[in-house]
Amino acid sequence: MITISFRFNEYMPQAIKTYFLNTLRYRLIIGIGLIALLLNSLVFLITYSKTALVVGLLLLFVIVVEGIRYYYVLPNKYRKNTLYSNLFSLTVTEQEIRFSSNESDSRVSWAYIKKVWETKDLYYLFLDKHQFWIVPKDQFASKEDHIQFREIVLTKHRQIYTGINRT
């Protein structure tokens, strides 16, 4: 059994940013938006069409608003919410994962974990495509606990994904 404790609001803002920056669908959305903006800019430069200008400005506005939403607004919700400043405990056994605080207690079997994704600082335990629990690597009590956690994950999932998240 491995137990780690941490304050969610210390890790979740960066976890959200990392999730969005490293998830394939969001990279594709950003890329397609930028390509559309570039093509629209070329159309405007060639035709001087007011419609192309308006469409380009709308595209730019949407890209900027979505960037602000994903990289500032959502992370700040976790940083400022007092619920997430409580101490949370994550207990991992061969059978289940328990995530608890003074106000909540959730237990799931490893069968409900759809995917485990590793970044430089965190593990993401995906419950579905968008919902995940985080495991901060720097909160393991010892290197042995970290190794044991990886062994449990590899036993249950056979793989820890890295790189671009294709969820």
Helices and strands as residue ranges (DSSP letters): E 2-7, H 8-21, H 24-47, H 50-68, I 69-73, H 74-80, G 82-85, E 87-92, E 96-100, E 105-109, G 110-112, E 115-118, E 122-126, E 132-136, G 137-139, H 143-157
